[in-house]
Amino acid sequence: MINVKGQRVLVKPDMVELKTKAGLIIAADKKVEQSAQQYGTLVGVGTEAWEDYKEPFAEVGDYVLYSQYAGKVVHDPVDKEGYVIMNDVDILATVDRPEEEEGEIEDVLAALDTRREAV
């Protein structure tokens, strides 16, 4: 595990899901991937993070919004997962976790199949 120091924080960014549950691959460009990776879960906080403020902006486990080009992407040598190390002030807000929209793409594909059969 990566242990951040000083005023740094460690965020596990959300990854863009490029495959549906049915196995279909969704095309995504770099802008979509980059914008989706502005959200993530705060997984580590340095000992000096937010010490200049009355209270911390977020706690470990919070789902956060961070600056688009914040920090440095690193990979943990143990678990091979990707993380972003950034300054504490790059955390812009805590947000509610999005609800999983189960079957949304499958519903669209089913509607297209139904439409195709009608033609």
Order of alpha helices (4+ residues) and beta strands (2+ residues): beta-alpha-beta-beta-beta-beta-beta-alpha
